[in-house]
Amino acid sequence: MTDQQWEVFFKACARLLGPGTSKQANSDSWCAWTTFDSLADSVHYWSAGLPSEEFLATDHIRDSGPWGQPFLYSSIAHIVLPRDFYWEYASESQFTNDTKHQDLDTLSLELLRLDIPHRITPLVLEIKLY
């Protein structure tokens, strides 16, 4: 994946799945990702909503968005988007929860049209570079 392909991928996600936030209850989209450095060290995955276009640069995810820090596109080793994701909100007086659906089939068709390599299953859409 080139930087340009990553930017096109994230723009398609923002357009078709909606903006993400750092909290599932407030997010229209959700994903998990890891970096090559993480795979070489602790195999940590982050999770958050997908960044909107304002947080996309030509070679990285910008700081202060739903991902909380900048990530170079070239550092992303694996990104996974679940078809459905669970959310909950709890306070002293209220508890609500549900699941949100991501239209991965439509996203996959758009990614095919844009020539972005990916894999889709009944559970997830992913780009895995290792």
N, C-alpha and C positions, 0 to 999 in steps of 0.2 A: 504494500500500500504506500503510495506516495503522499506527501503532504496535501496535494491537491485532491486526491481521492478521499482522504480523511475529511477535508473541509466539505466536499460535496456530500459525503455520507452524513455528517452532522447537520448540514443544512436540510437535507431530506428528512432526517429524523425530526428536526424542529418544526418543519412545515407540516409533516403528516401526523406526528404523535403529540405535538404540543410542547409547551415549555415545561422545563423541570425545575424543581427546587431541591433543597437538601433534605426535606422531610416528605415522606411518602404521602401523607394525608393531604398535603398541599400541592402535590405534583401531578401533572398530566402524563408524565412519562417517567420511566425508571430503567436503570441499567446497572451493571457491575463491570469493573474493568481492572486490569492489572498491567504493570509495566515490565519491561525486560529486566530492569534493575531489581524489581520486587521478586521476580522469578529466580534471580540469581542469589537472593538473600533470604527472604522470609516467606515468600509466596503469599503476599497480602493482596486481597481484593478490596477496592473501595466500592461504594454504591451510592447513587444519587440519581436525581432526575437528569435528563439530557439537557445540555446547555442550549439556550436560545441563540439566535444569530449574533446578538450583541456580544456574546462571550466567545465567538469564533474568530480567530486570527488566521492568517494564511499558513502558519506552521505550528499553531498551538491553541489549546483551550486557555482562555484568559483567566486571570486571577479574579477573585471576588464573586464568581458565579456559583451555580449549584455544586460544582466540584470542589469549591473551597480553596483551590490553589491552581497554579498553572501546570499544564501537562503538555509537553511536546508531542505532536502527533507521532513522530518517529519513535517515541518511547512506549507507545501503547502496544502491548503484546496480545491482548485478548479483551474483547468487549462482548458482553452478553446482555441481550434485551429479553426479559421474560414476556410471554404472551399476556399473562395476568400477574398483577402484583398486589399484595395485601397491604392495607394501611389501617392505622388505628389512631384515635385521638382520645386521650384520657385527661380528665381534670377531677377535682374533688367531687363535683356534682354530676359529671357526665362521662359516659364511655360510648364511643361510636367506632364502628369498624366496618370494613367492606373490602372488596377487591376492585381494581380498575383494570380494564382491558386495553391492550395495545394492539392495534390492527397491523400485525406483522406481515400478513399476506399482502396488503396494499404496499407497505414499505418495501417488501422483497421485490415486488413487480417494478417499483420505481428504481430500486437499486440495480436490477437487471437492465433496465432501460439506460441507466447512467453508467453501466459497465463497472459497477463496484462489486468485487468478489465478496461473497458471504455464504453462510449456510443457514438454512431454516429447517426447524423441526416442529413437531406439534407443541413443544414447550417454549422454544427460544429461537431468536435470530442472533447469529454471532459472526464475528470476524476474529479468527484465531490465526496468529502469525508465527506460531512455534510448533 
